[in-house]
Amino acid sequence: MSFKNLQAPLARRTLRTAIALALAAVAAPALADDQAGVLEEVLVTAQKKSAAEDAQSVPIAVTGFSGEQLDNRFAISLVDVGFSMPNVNLAPQGTVPGVANFVIRGMGTAGQSIPSSDPAVGVVIDGVPFGLIYGVVTDMFDLESVEVLRGPQGTLFGRNVTGGAIVMRSTRPGDELQRTVRVGLGSHELREVNARISGPLSEQWGAKVAVLYKDRDGLYRNTVLGGRQGAQESLVVRPALSFDNGTFDATLIGEHGKVEGDGPSARNFFLFGASIDPYAEQTTRQTTKGRSDLEWSALTLETNWDLWGGTVTGVLGWRDVDQDSFGDIDGAPNTVRFEFGDGSGLKQDQQSVELRWAGSLSDALSLTAGVNLFRQEYEYRERRLLTDAVDRRAKSTIDHDTAGVFAQADWKFAPAWTLTLGGRYSTEKKEAAIGVIGDPTATGNCANRPLLPLEPRASFSDCRPVFFDDKDWSNFSPRVALAWQATDDAMLYGSFSRGFRSGGYNVRFTDATIVTRPANPASTPGPYDEETVDAIEVGLKSEWFDNRVRLNVAVFQNEYTDLQRSANNQSGVQTIFNAADATMEGFELETQAVLAPGLTIEGSYGYVKARYDSARYLELARGRPADTFRLQMVPSRTWNAAANWEHDVGAAGTLRWRASYAYVGDTYADDFNFLPLRDYSLVDASVTFRNASENLSVALYGRNLTDEVYFNFGFDNTAIGSRTMWLSPPRTWGVELTYDF
């Protein structure tokens, strides 16, 4: 592998910081006495075997969190989880609430809310993948675990995971009756209730119902309308029913959720040449609060049958998502108008099935093999209200079918050596019916029209597609890994894997006669071709001082071919095409240490150099070489540190203190590098009292305690006289009371 970038002065400084963090962890046990505790074992399902494995024995860069660890972090969504891992940036997209803009090791969906941009970071819950990036960033609750796998996972997790995979598992009905109620109050008039009842119905049957309700006022002050902006109310219900007779078990999990609130909260900081400091305060000048209504329903059936010396697992999933949105996208007063009009939104329906067998063929050979089918249909509606006072609309649909067959075997050919061989053959087909936003030939409700009178809710009944096409893609994704268990507590591994993201079509296609085309090949709805990645990873997983210190290191190089980019020009035209080849390379370090009984520290450090090897569209647009551009939304450095201290309070119970710091490096909001986003740091803290009976706890927590003003996404609209960035949460605090009865 080539890591020439590590010779840069910045890289040398970051490497020294990483080494210092590791040495601090290794030296920490010298401060502890002989009675210090040990680190908890982390179990993961990353390799889809018949039983969960110790994360330290898996030759993959994976970070796992239990439900209790998530609660201790007071994490609201996956966005918060991302701050605890190296080279992981799980940011929301911004222009549409609930949309993911997740990036792992430099790879993501390029910062757009275009639903036909397939997720490069796959999100899976209870074995069912999210087909789109919509509806992903919602409140987490009732989770047993979250695992984040870094790097392409094309063998076992299938379609569209060229960046990584996030695997969530909800709680299952237990053998004992459990009843938990959690209530919370906090800043910005936060009110929250989280309740779960779970337990056996009989010797073989169990049931569970979990409910989350949350309501809060806006997080930001609107200086034009007055009052607060960004209010949100949500309700999620998740029932489950389980059966287990010892050799066969089945779990049926349902979910229904609804999130209502304001539209995106944006801060305009450049209006017709007049600039303001975007980092001065958490305020917005939008002329409408907008609206976002997200509703989803899901049903999952998981079965496990002990058969042929292993386990046959079946996962059948259905998910329906419906989102309507309306937002002032330019973030400015009426002098500039660039909005997604009321009625814009998405309707998606997906079905999936996976059937696999996992078990041991001999004492030295284990195998996981199966098939996977996935189908989704979605309709995307968009209404644009632009500066020329014209109302433009369009509607597009995509039918998407995928199929895959996969297998992965682990062969322990010597006492300390294990060879992993795997592969997946995938096929995908997409049928597209694309409408053009601003189609000059449209009639009826879909015709271009003056903005006034403005309908409360736009009709798309007369919108017709003007572009029809379909295409198939296929790919074979292999994986090879070699692991050496050097000692009982240290494993070295190396791997090669390939990832695949199918081609597709752009459902946000704008008539090129309205605004200037971007400096790239002729803009069309598609199809664009598949994206592939070849990834090499070398790592160390180790534990020291009788499991008081854990130190994991990974070095990687990912080479992308036909990189899919959602490129913007400064007039708002968004084009998806195979724009470039790129290389991402870097390293990661994760460490945990027990300093004394009840006192632990943890930290991680990530460095990634994401560079274009070729990108003609950037060179034509800016007149400089491709390798001088930074990839969109890719911080070169991320690191975090946290301390946890738990101690007795006499006979009354225990106190648990936690303080954490997370750093995310600077990025660019766009491929053309017009709009830089400053680096930022977040400080969180909490204290929790739990009584001696361990059935009552009270917690006080605070997030972003320094009230850092930071941004994860922005848009350069200088062709229409405006630049905008989307606000991130300010300082918040809350009090929670949890009672188990």
LOKEKE-696260 format. One record per residue (C-alpha): chain; x, y, z; residue number from 1. Coordinates in steps of 0.2 Angstrom, whole numbers. Layout:
<nodes>
NODE;A;X;Y;Z;NUM
...
</nodes>
This chain:
<nodes>
NODE;A;0;0;0;1
NODE;A;5;18;-3;2
NODE;A;3;30;11;3
NODE;A;13;45;5;4
NODE;A;1;57;13;5
NODE;A;7;52;30;6
NODE;A;23;62;27;7
NODE;A;14;78;27;8
NODE;A;17;89;43;9
NODE;A;-2;88;48;10
NODE;A;-1;69;46;11
NODE;A;14;68;57;12
NODE;A;6;79;71;13
NODE;A;-10;68;70;14
NODE;A;1;52;71;15
NODE;A;10;59;86;16
NODE;A;-7;63;94;17
NODE;A;-13;45;91;18
NODE;A;3;37;98;19
NODE;A;1;48;114;20
NODE;A;-17;43;116;21
NODE;A;-12;24;115;22
NODE;A;3;26;127;23
NODE;A;-8;35;139;24
NODE;A;-20;20;139;25
NODE;A;-6;8;140;26
NODE;A;2;17;155;27
NODE;A;-15;19;164;28
NODE;A;-15;3;174;29
NODE;A;1;9;183;30
NODE;A;-12;20;192;31
NODE;A;-23;6;197;32
NODE;A;-22;-6;211;33
NODE;A;-23;-25;210;34
NODE;A;-42;-25;213;35
NODE;A;-46;-15;197;36
NODE;A;-60;-22;186;37
NODE;A;-58;-28;169;38
NODE;A;-66;-22;152;39
NODE;A;-83;-29;147;40
NODE;A;-83;-41;132;41
NODE;A;-91;-34;117;42
NODE;A;-101;-46;107;43
NODE;A;-105;-43;89;44
NODE;A;-115;-52;75;45
NODE;A;-104;-44;61;46
NODE;A;-100;-61;52;47
NODE;A;-118;-67;53;48
NODE;A;-113;-83;62;49
NODE;A;-125;-94;72;50
NODE;A;-120;-85;88;51
NODE;A;-113;-68;92;52
NODE;A;-94;-67;93;53
NODE;A;-81;-57;104;54
NODE;A;-77;-42;94;55
NODE;A;-59;-44;98;56
NODE;A;-59;-60;88;57
NODE;A;-67;-54;72;58
NODE;A;-55;-48;58;59
NODE;A;-65;-33;54;60
NODE;A;-64;-15;60;61
NODE;A;-81;-15;70;62
NODE;A;-86;-5;85;63
NODE;A;-101;-11;95;64
NODE;A;-112;-3;109;65
NODE;A;-124;-12;120;66
NODE;A;-141;-4;124;67
NODE;A;-135;1;141;68
NODE;A;-120;10;134;69
NODE;A;-131;20;122;70
NODE;A;-142;25;137;71
NODE;A;-126;30;146;72
NODE;A;-121;42;132;73
NODE;A;-139;49;131;74
NODE;A;-138;47;112;75
NODE;A;-153;53;103;76
NODE;A;-150;46;85;77
NODE;A;-136;38;75;78
NODE;A;-129;55;73;79
NODE;A;-123;55;91;80
NODE;A;-116;37;90;81
NODE;A;-105;43;76;82
NODE;A;-95;54;88;83
NODE;A;-88;39;97;84
NODE;A;-79;31;83;85
NODE;A;-64;35;71;86
NODE;A;-67;40;53;87
NODE;A;-86;40;56;88
NODE;A;-96;55;52;89
NODE;A;-115;51;54;90
NODE;A;-122;68;50;91
NODE;A;-140;72;44;92
NODE;A;-142;79;27;93
NODE;A;-150;95;31;94
NODE;A;-162;100;18;95
NODE;A;-175;87;22;96
NODE;A;-177;81;41;97
NODE;A;-173;63;44;98
NODE;A;-162;61;29;99
NODE;A;-145;53;32;100
NODE;A;-128;60;25;101
NODE;A;-117;46;33;102
NODE;A;-99;45;28;103
NODE;A;-87;31;34;104
NODE;A;-69;31;29;105
NODE;A;-72;45;17;106
NODE;A;-86;36;8;107
NODE;A;-105;42;8;108
NODE;A;-119;49;-3;109
NODE;A;-111;65;-7;110
NODE;A;-122;77;4;111
NODE;A;-138;77;-6;112
NODE;A;-156;73;-2;113
NODE;A;-159;64;-18;114
NODE;A;-168;48;-14;115
NODE;A;-161;39;-29;116
NODE;A;-143;41;-23;117
NODE;A;-142;24;-15;118
NODE;A;-134;23;2;119
NODE;A;-115;20;2;120
NODE;A;-117;17;21;121
NODE;A;-130;3;24;122
NODE;A;-141;4;39;123
NODE;A;-149;-12;45;124
NODE;A;-162;-15;59;125
NODE;A;-166;-33;64;126
NODE;A;-159;-39;48;127
NODE;A;-169;-28;36;128
NODE;A;-159;-14;27;129
NODE;A;-166;3;24;130
NODE;A;-168;5;5;131
NODE;A;-166;24;5;132
NODE;A;-157;37;15;133
NODE;A;-174;44;20;134
NODE;A;-182;41;37;135
NODE;A;-165;35;44;136
NODE;A;-161;49;56;137
NODE;A;-175;47;69;138
NODE;A;-174;44;88;139
NODE;A;-166;28;94;140
NODE;A;-174;18;108;141
NODE;A;-178;0;113;142
NODE;A;-161;-6;106;143
NODE;A;-151;-21;112;144
NODE;A;-136;-16;102;145
NODE;A;-128;-5;88;146
NODE;A;-113;-11;78;147
NODE;A;-104;0;65;148
NODE;A;-93;-9;52;149
NODE;A;-80;2;44;150
NODE;A;-75;-1;26;151
NODE;A;-85;-10;12;152
NODE;A;-95;-26;17;153
NODE;A;-100;-32;1;154
NODE;A;-99;-51;5;155
NODE;A;-112;-53;19;156
NODE;A;-122;-37;19;157
NODE;A;-125;-36;1;158
NODE;A;-130;-21;-9;159
NODE;A;-124;-4;-8;160
NODE;A;-111;-4;7;161
NODE;A;-96;3;-1;162
NODE;A;-93;13;14;163
NODE;A;-98;3;29;164
NODE;A;-113;-4;38;165
NODE;A;-123;1;53;166
NODE;A;-132;-14;61;167
NODE;A;-145;-11;74;168
NODE;A;-155;-24;85;169
NODE;A;-170;-21;95;170
NODE;A;-174;-29;111;171
NODE;A;-183;-46;112;172
NODE;A;-195;-52;124;173
NODE;A;-186;-60;139;174
NODE;A;-189;-74;151;175
NODE;A;-194;-63;165;176
NODE;A;-206;-49;167;177
NODE;A;-198;-32;164;178
NODE;A;-208;-16;165;179
NODE;A;-198;1;163;180
NODE;A;-204;19;162;181
NODE;A;-193;33;158;182
NODE;A;-199;51;159;183
NODE;A;-189;66;154;184
NODE;A;-189;85;154;185
NODE;A;-176;97;147;186
NODE;A;-172;113;138;187
NODE;A;-182;120;124;188
NODE;A;-197;113;133;189
NODE;A;-193;95;130;190
NODE;A;-205;82;136;191
NODE;A;-202;64;134;192
NODE;A;-209;47;139;193
NODE;A;-201;30;135;194
NODE;A;-210;14;141;195
NODE;A;-207;-4;139;196
NODE;A;-216;-20;145;197
NODE;A;-208;-37;141;198
NODE;A;-209;-55;147;199
NODE;A;-216;-72;145;200
NODE;A;-234;-77;140;201
NODE;A;-231;-95;143;202
NODE;A;-216;-107;143;203
NODE;A;-214;-105;124;204
NODE;A;-221;-88;120;205
NODE;A;-216;-70;124;206
NODE;A;-222;-53;120;207
NODE;A;-216;-35;121;208
NODE;A;-222;-17;118;209
NODE;A;-211;-2;118;210
NODE;A;-217;16;116;211
NODE;A;-208;32;114;212
NODE;A;-216;49;114;213
NODE;A;-206;65;113;214
NODE;A;-211;84;110;215
NODE;A;-199;99;110;216
NODE;A;-200;117;105;217
NODE;A;-188;124;92;218
NODE;A;-169;124;95;219
NODE;A;-166;140;85;220
NODE;A;-172;158;86;221
NODE;A;-180;165;70;222
NODE;A;-175;184;68;223
NODE;A;-188;187;54;224
NODE;A;-203;178;61;225
NODE;A;-199;179;79;226
NODE;A;-200;164;91;227
NODE;A;-192;148;89;228
NODE;A;-189;136;74;229
NODE;A;-186;118;73;230
NODE;A;-200;111;84;231
NODE;A;-203;92;83;232
NODE;A;-215;80;90;233
NODE;A;-213;61;88;234
NODE;A;-222;45;92;235
NODE;A;-215;27;89;236
NODE;A;-223;11;94;237
NODE;A;-214;-6;93;238
NODE;A;-223;-22;98;239
NODE;A;-215;-40;97;240
NODE;A;-221;-58;99;241
NODE;A;-209;-72;101;242
NODE;A;-209;-91;101;243
NODE;A;-195;-103;106;244
NODE;A;-197;-122;108;245
NODE;A;-178;-125;110;246
NODE;A;-174;-130;92;247
NODE;A;-184;-117;83;248
NODE;A;-188;-99;87;249
NODE;A;-197;-85;79;250
NODE;A;-199;-67;82;251
NODE;A;-212;-55;74;252
NODE;A;-207;-37;76;253
NODE;A;-219;-22;71;254
NODE;A;-215;-4;71;255
NODE;A;-225;12;68;256
NODE;A;-218;29;69;257
NODE;A;-223;47;65;258
NODE;A;-213;63;67;259
NODE;A;-220;80;64;260
NODE;A;-212;97;65;261
NODE;A;-204;112;56;262
NODE;A;-195;110;40;263
NODE;A;-176;112;39;264
NODE;A;-167;126;49;265
NODE;A;-155;135;38;266
NODE;A;-144;150;41;267
NODE;A;-141;162;26;268
NODE;A;-124;171;28;269
NODE;A;-121;179;11;270
NODE;A;-135;189;3;271
NODE;A;-132;198;-13;272
NODE;A;-114;202;-8;273
NODE;A;-118;206;10;274
NODE;A;-110;194;22;275
NODE;A;-113;189;40;276
NODE;A;-103;178;51;277
NODE;A;-112;161;50;278
NODE;A;-103;155;66;279
NODE;A;-109;171;77;280
NODE;A;-125;163;83;281
NODE;A;-138;150;82;282
NODE;A;-151;160;72;283
NODE;A;-161;159;56;284
NODE;A;-168;172;44;285
NODE;A;-180;160;35;286
NODE;A;-197;168;30;287
NODE;A;-206;151;34;288
NODE;A;-203;138;47;289
NODE;A;-208;125;34;290
NODE;A;-215;108;38;291
NODE;A;-210;90;38;292
NODE;A;-221;75;41;293
NODE;A;-213;58;42;294
NODE;A;-223;42;44;295
NODE;A;-217;24;43;296
NODE;A;-223;6;46;297
NODE;A;-212;-9;47;298
NODE;A;-215;-28;50;299
NODE;A;-200;-40;52;300
NODE;A;-201;-59;55;301
NODE;A;-185;-68;60;302
NODE;A;-184;-87;62;303
NODE;A;-170;-98;68;304
NODE;A;-170;-117;66;305
NODE;A;-156;-128;72;306
NODE;A;-152;-139;57;307
NODE;A;-138;-149;50;308
NODE;A;-126;-145;64;309
NODE;A;-129;-126;62;310
NODE;A;-143;-113;61;311
NODE;A;-155;-109;47;312
NODE;A;-160;-91;49;313
NODE;A;-174;-82;39;314
NODE;A;-177;-64;39;315
NODE;A;-193;-57;31;316
NODE;A;-195;-38;31;317
NODE;A;-208;-25;25;318
NODE;A;-206;-6;27;319
NODE;A;-217;8;21;320
NODE;A;-211;26;22;321
NODE;A;-221;42;18;322
NODE;A;-213;59;20;323
NODE;A;-220;76;15;324
NODE;A;-209;91;17;325
NODE;A;-208;110;14;326
NODE;A;-193;121;17;327
NODE;A;-185;138;14;328
NODE;A;-169;131;7;329
NODE;A;-160;148;4;330
NODE;A;-162;152;22;331
NODE;A;-165;170;18;332
NODE;A;-179;183;19;333
NODE;A;-191;186;4;334
NODE;A;-177;195;-6;335
NODE;A;-171;178;-11;336
NODE;A;-182;163;-15;337
NODE;A;-176;145;-17;338
NODE;A;-188;133;-8;339
NODE;A;-195;116;-9;340
NODE;A;-214;119;-10;341
NODE;A;-227;111;1;342
NODE;A;-232;94;-6;343
NODE;A;-214;89;-10;344
NODE;A;-210;72;-3;345
NODE;A;-208;53;-5;346
NODE;A;-218;37;-4;347
NODE;A;-208;21;-3;348
NODE;A;-213;3;-1;349
NODE;A;-200;-11;1;350
NODE;A;-199;-30;4;351
NODE;A;-184;-41;8;352
NODE;A;-180;-59;12;353
NODE;A;-164;-67;17;354
NODE;A;-162;-85;20;355
NODE;A;-145;-92;27;356
NODE;A;-136;-106;35;357
NODE;A;-122;-104;48;358
NODE;A;-113;-117;57;359
NODE;A;-97;-128;58;360
NODE;A;-93;-141;44;361
NODE;A;-79;-148;55;362
NODE;A;-68;-143;70;363
NODE;A;-58;-132;59;364
NODE;A;-70;-125;46;365
NODE;A;-86;-115;48;366
NODE;A;-97;-108;34;367
NODE;A;-111;-95;32;368
NODE;A;-120;-95;16;369
NODE;A;-137;-89;9;370
NODE;A;-148;-79;-3;371
NODE;A;-155;-62;-2;372
NODE;A;-169;-54;-11;373
NODE;A;-174;-35;-10;374
NODE;A;-187;-25;-19;375
NODE;A;-193;-7;-17;376
NODE;A;-204;5;-26;377
NODE;A;-204;24;-23;378
NODE;A;-212;39;-29;379
NODE;A;-203;56;-27;380
NODE;A;-212;73;-29;381
NODE;A;-203;90;-29;382
NODE;A;-210;107;-31;383
NODE;A;-197;121;-33;384
NODE;A;-201;139;-30;385
NODE;A;-187;149;-38;386
NODE;A;-181;167;-39;387
NODE;A;-190;171;-55;388
NODE;A;-207;169;-46;389
NODE;A;-211;153;-56;390
NODE;A;-219;137;-47;391
NODE;A;-211;121;-55;392
NODE;A;-216;103;-51;393
NODE;A;-212;85;-56;394
NODE;A;-215;67;-51;395
NODE;A;-204;52;-54;396
NODE;A;-204;34;-49;397
NODE;A;-191;20;-48;398
NODE;A;-194;1;-47;399
NODE;A;-179;-7;-40;400
NODE;A;-176;-26;-38;401
NODE;A;-160;-35;-31;402
NODE;A;-155;-53;-29;403
NODE;A;-139;-60;-21;404
NODE;A;-131;-76;-17;405
NODE;A;-117;-76;-4;406
NODE;A;-105;-87;6;407
NODE;A;-91;-85;18;408
NODE;A;-80;-99;26;409
NODE;A;-67;-98;40;410
NODE;A;-54;-111;40;411
NODE;A;-42;-113;55;412
NODE;A;-28;-122;46;413
NODE;A;-16;-120;60;414
NODE;A;-18;-118;79;415
NODE;A;-15;-99;78;416
NODE;A;-20;-95;59;417
NODE;A;-37;-93;51;418
NODE;A;-41;-90;33;419
NODE;A;-57;-82;28;420
NODE;A;-64;-84;10;421
NODE;A;-80;-76;4;422
NODE;A;-90;-69;-10;423
NODE;A;-107;-63;-16;424
NODE;A;-114;-62;-33;425
NODE;A;-127;-48;-35;426
NODE;A;-139;-43;-48;427
NODE;A;-149;-27;-48;428
NODE;A;-162;-20;-60;429
NODE;A;-170;-2;-60;430
NODE;A;-185;4;-70;431
NODE;A;-186;23;-70;432
NODE;A;-200;35;-75;433
NODE;A;-193;52;-73;434
NODE;A;-202;69;-73;435
NODE;A;-193;85;-77;436
NODE;A;-194;99;-63;437
NODE;A;-199;114;-74;438
NODE;A;-204;104;-89;439
NODE;A;-210;117;-102;440
NODE;A;-222;105;-110;441
NODE;A;-231;101;-94;442
NODE;A;-250;105;-92;443
NODE;A;-263;106;-78;444
NODE;A;-257;106;-60;445
NODE;A;-240;102;-66;446
NODE;A;-238;117;-78;447
NODE;A;-225;130;-73;448
NODE;A;-235;145;-66;449
NODE;A;-233;161;-56;450
NODE;A;-231;158;-37;451
NODE;A;-246;168;-32;452
NODE;A;-259;163;-27;453
NODE;A;-249;149;-18;454
NODE;A;-259;133;-14;455
NODE;A;-258;127;4;456
NODE;A;-253;110;-3;457
NODE;A;-247;107;-21;458
NODE;A;-256;95;-32;459
NODE;A;-245;83;-43;460
NODE;A;-260;74;-51;461
NODE;A;-256;80;-69;462
NODE;A;-237;77;-68;463
NODE;A;-231;65;-81;464
NODE;A;-214;57;-83;465
NODE;A;-205;61;-99;466
NODE;A;-191;49;-98;467
NODE;A;-192;30;-97;468
NODE;A;-178;18;-96;469
NODE;A;-172;2;-87;470
NODE;A;-155;-6;-84;471
NODE;A;-147;-21;-76;472
NODE;A;-131;-22;-66;473
NODE;A;-122;-37;-59;474
NODE;A;-106;-39;-49;475
NODE;A;-95;-52;-39;476
NODE;A;-88;-46;-23;477
NODE;A;-75;-57;-15;478
NODE;A;-67;-56;2;479
NODE;A;-50;-64;8;480
NODE;A;-44;-62;26;481
NODE;A;-30;-70;36;482
NODE;A;-29;-69;55;483
NODE;A;-15;-73;66;484
NODE;A;-19;-76;85;485
NODE;A;-1;-71;90;486
NODE;A;-6;-73;109;487
NODE;A;-22;-76;119;488
NODE;A;-24;-57;119;489
NODE;A;-17;-51;103;490
NODE;A;-23;-54;85;491
NODE;A;-16;-47;69;492
NODE;A;-26;-48;53;493
NODE;A;-25;-42;35;494
NODE;A;-39;-43;22;495
NODE;A;-44;-38;4;496
NODE;A;-63;-35;0;497
NODE;A;-73;-28;-14;498
NODE;A;-89;-17;-13;499
NODE;A;-102;-13;-26;500
NODE;A;-115;1;-28;501
NODE;A;-126;-1;-43;502
NODE;A;-130;12;-55;503
NODE;A;-146;22;-56;504
NODE;A;-156;37;-61;505
NODE;A;-158;55;-55;506
NODE;A;-176;58;-49;507
NODE;A;-172;76;-46;508
NODE;A;-169;81;-64;509
NODE;A;-171;99;-68;510
NODE;A;-174;107;-85;511
NODE;A;-157;113;-91;512
NODE;A;-165;128;-100;513
NODE;A;-170;135;-83;514
NODE;A;-153;137;-76;515
NODE;A;-135;135;-82;516
NODE;A;-129;117;-84;517
NODE;A;-114;112;-72;518
NODE;A;-97;110;-79;519
NODE;A;-99;91;-82;520
NODE;A;-105;79;-96;521
NODE;A;-122;83;-103;522
NODE;A;-135;82;-89;523
NODE;A;-147;68;-91;524
NODE;A;-158;58;-79;525
NODE;A;-146;43;-82;526
NODE;A;-142;29;-81;527
NODE;A;-126;31;-73;528
NODE;A;-115;16;-70;529
NODE;A;-110;6;-55;530
NODE;A;-97;11;-42;531
NODE;A;-84;-2;-36;532
NODE;A;-71;-1;-22;533
NODE;A;-56;-12;-19;534
NODE;A;-51;-12;0;535
NODE;A;-36;-17;9;536
NODE;A;-35;-17;28;537
NODE;A;-22;-22;41;538
NODE;A;-26;-22;59;539
NODE;A;-21;-27;77;540
NODE;A;-34;-31;90;541
NODE;A;-26;-33;108;542
NODE;A;-29;-33;126;543
NODE;A;-16;-30;140;544
NODE;A;-13;-30;158;545
NODE;A;-26;-44;162;546
NODE;A;-40;-36;151;547
NODE;A;-38;-19;159;548
NODE;A;-33;-11;143;549
NODE;A;-39;-13;125;550
NODE;A;-30;-7;110;551
NODE;A;-36;-9;92;552
NODE;A;-27;-2;77;553
NODE;A;-32;-3;58;554
NODE;A;-23;4;43;555
NODE;A;-33;4;26;556
NODE;A;-33;9;8;557
NODE;A;-49;10;-2;558
NODE;A;-48;12;-21;559
NODE;A;-64;18;-29;560
NODE;A;-68;16;-48;561
NODE;A;-82;26;-57;562
NODE;A;-86;35;-41;563
NODE;A;-104;41;-41;564
NODE;A;-106;60;-36;565
NODE;A;-121;71;-34;566
NODE;A;-113;87;-41;567
NODE;A;-121;104;-39;568
NODE;A;-118;120;-48;569
NODE;A;-120;137;-40;570
NODE;A;-138;138;-48;571
NODE;A;-145;123;-39;572
NODE;A;-144;110;-53;573
NODE;A;-140;93;-46;574
NODE;A;-133;79;-57;575
NODE;A;-128;61;-53;576
NODE;A;-115;53;-64;577
NODE;A;-99;43;-63;578
NODE;A;-88;58;-60;579
NODE;A;-71;51;-54;580
NODE;A;-59;39;-47;581
NODE;A;-53;41;-29;582
NODE;A;-42;33;-16;583
NODE;A;-46;34;3;584
NODE;A;-32;29;15;585
NODE;A;-28;31;33;586
NODE;A;-28;23;50;587
NODE;A;-38;21;65;588
NODE;A;-35;18;84;589
NODE;A;-47;14;97;590
NODE;A;-43;11;116;591
NODE;A;-51;8;133;592
NODE;A;-43;7;150;593
NODE;A;-48;3;168;594
NODE;A;-39;15;179;595
NODE;A;-46;10;195;596
NODE;A;-62;1;201;597
NODE;A;-76;10;193;598
NODE;A;-65;22;183;599
NODE;A;-63;19;165;600
NODE;A;-57;30;150;601
NODE;A;-60;27;132;602
NODE;A;-54;36;116;603
NODE;A;-52;34;97;604
NODE;A;-42;43;83;605
NODE;A;-45;42;65;606
NODE;A;-36;50;50;607
NODE;A;-41;48;32;608
NODE;A;-33;56;16;609
NODE;A;-47;56;3;610
NODE;A;-40;61;-14;611
NODE;A;-47;61;-32;612
NODE;A;-36;51;-44;613
NODE;A;-46;59;-58;614
NODE;A;-61;71;-59;615
NODE;A;-63;79;-75;616
NODE;A;-79;89;-70;617
NODE;A;-69;97;-56;618
NODE;A;-54;102;-67;619
NODE;A;-66;110;-80;620
NODE;A;-76;119;-67;621
NODE;A;-61;126;-57;622
NODE;A;-46;125;-68;623
NODE;A;-35;115;-56;624
NODE;A;-29;97;-55;625
NODE;A;-41;84;-47;626
NODE;A;-30;79;-33;627
NODE;A;-31;97;-26;628
NODE;A;-49;95;-22;629
NODE;A;-55;88;-5;630
NODE;A;-70;76;-6;631
NODE;A;-86;83;1;632
NODE;A;-91;80;19;633
NODE;A;-75;70;23;634
NODE;A;-66;77;39;635
NODE;A;-47;71;38;636
NODE;A;-47;70;57;637
NODE;A;-59;64;70;638
NODE;A;-55;59;88;639
NODE;A;-64;58;104;640
NODE;A;-61;54;123;641
NODE;A;-72;50;137;642
NODE;A;-71;46;156;643
NODE;A;-83;36;166;644
NODE;A;-83;35;185;645
NODE;A;-95;24;195;646
NODE;A;-95;23;214;647
NODE;A;-105;20;229;648
NODE;A;-115;33;239;649
NODE;A;-115;25;256;650
NODE;A;-129;12;256;651
NODE;A;-141;23;246;652
NODE;A;-135;17;229;653
NODE;A;-122;22;216;654
NODE;A;-117;38;206;655
NODE;A;-111;37;188;656
NODE;A;-102;52;181;657
NODE;A;-97;53;162;658
NODE;A;-88;67;152;659
NODE;A;-84;66;134;660
NODE;A;-75;76;121;661
NODE;A;-77;74;102;662
NODE;A;-68;83;88;663
NODE;A;-73;83;69;664
NODE;A;-61;91;57;665
NODE;A;-65;104;44;666
NODE;A;-73;99;28;667
NODE;A;-81;106;12;668
NODE;A;-100;106;9;669
NODE;A;-98;104;-10;670
NODE;A;-88;94;-22;671
NODE;A;-81;110;-30;672
NODE;A;-74;116;-14;673
NODE;A;-83;133;-14;674
NODE;A;-90;132;4;675
NODE;A;-79;126;18;676
NODE;A;-86;120;35;677
NODE;A;-76;124;50;678
NODE;A;-70;110;62;679
NODE;A;-79;109;78;680
NODE;A;-78;101;96;681
NODE;A;-92;94;106;682
NODE;A;-92;92;125;683
NODE;A;-105;82;134;684
NODE;A;-107;77;152;685
NODE;A;-119;67;163;686
NODE;A;-122;61;181;687
NODE;A;-134;47;186;688
NODE;A;-139;41;203;689
NODE;A;-146;23;204;690
NODE;A;-153;17;220;691
NODE;A;-147;2;230;692
NODE;A;-162;-9;224;693
NODE;A;-157;-4;206;694
NODE;A;-175;-1;201;695
NODE;A;-174;18;201;696
NODE;A;-162;31;193;697
NODE;A;-161;49;191;698
NODE;A;-150;57;178;699
NODE;A;-144;75;173;700
NODE;A;-136;77;156;701
NODE;A;-130;91;145;702
NODE;A;-125;90;126;703
NODE;A;-114;103;117;704
NODE;A;-110;111;134;705
NODE;A;-99;124;126;706
NODE;A;-113;129;114;707
NODE;A;-103;127;99;708
NODE;A;-110;133;83;709
NODE;A;-106;120;69;710
NODE;A;-113;114;52;711
NODE;A;-113;97;44;712
NODE;A;-120;103;27;713
NODE;A;-121;119;16;714
NODE;A;-126;125;-1;715
NODE;A;-117;138;-12;716
NODE;A;-131;147;-22;717
NODE;A;-120;162;-26;718
NODE;A;-128;162;-44;719
NODE;A;-144;167;-36;720
NODE;A;-136;178;-23;721
NODE;A;-136;167;-8;722
NODE;A;-125;155;3;723
NODE;A;-133;144;16;724
NODE;A;-128;131;29;725
NODE;A;-140;120;40;726
NODE;A;-139;122;59;727
NODE;A;-134;109;71;728
NODE;A;-141;107;89;729
NODE;A;-135;120;101;730
NODE;A;-132;117;120;731
NODE;A;-146;106;127;732
NODE;A;-149;98;144;733
NODE;A;-161;87;152;734
NODE;A;-167;77;167;735
NODE;A;-172;59;166;736
NODE;A;-181;48;179;737
NODE;A;-181;29;175;738
NODE;A;-191;16;186;739
NODE;A;-191;-3;184;740
NODE;A;-205;-12;192;741
</nodes>
